[in-house]
Amino acid sequence: MDSPWMKTKEILKYLKISRSFLNKNKDLLSRGVHYIQINPKNPRSPYRWHYSKVEKAFIAVNKTFKP
């Protein structure tokens, strides 16, 4: 993998989680660290997710989380 940043569909598949799980737990993540928006001025702009940091954040709050 060239870049640690993944599209939403890719991170869902990589972590084996649903979009609703990601959305419900987004408050555990920090913009600029765990995710970025491609065009921050556009509220509907797609996100990119830092896969290892998102994975570590979910594991930190839920020790049983296994992607």
ZIRAUR-V849297 format. One record per residue. RES is the residue in one small letter. PHI is phi in whole degrees, -180 to 180 (999 if undefined). PSI is psi as a letter, one per 30 degrees, with the letter a starting at -180 (none if undefined). Layout:
BEGIN
RES_PHI_PSI ; RES_PHI_PSI
END
This chain:
BEGIN
m_999_k ; d_-77_e ; s_-120_k ; p_-77_f ; w_-92_k ; m_-120_l ; k_-70_l ; t_-57_e ; k_-60_e ; e_-69_e ; i_-68_e ; l_-63_e ; k_-69_e ; y_-60_e ; l_-89_f ; k_58_h ; i_-127_l ; s_-91_l ; r_-62_e ; s_-66_e ; f_-62_e ; l_-62_e ; n_-65_e ; k_-67_f ; n_-105_g ; k_-64_f ; d_-68_f ; l_-81_f ; l_-109_l ; s_-110_k ; r_-62_k ; g_91_f ; v_-109_e ; h_-93_f ; y_-151_l ; i_-137_l ; q_-104_k ; i_-60_e ; n_-127_j ; p_-60_f ; k_-80_f ; n_-105_j ; p_-63_f ; r_-99_g ; s_-66_k ; p_-68_l ; y_-97_l ; r_-124_k ; w_-117_k ; h_-84_j ; y_-60_e ; s_-72_e ; k_-73_e ; v_-65_e ; e_-59_e ; k_-63_e ; a_-64_e ; f_-68_e ; i_-67_e ; a_-62_e ; v_-94_f ; n_-142_j ; k_-61_f ; t_-89_f ; f_-68_k ; k_-136_j ; p_-71_none
END
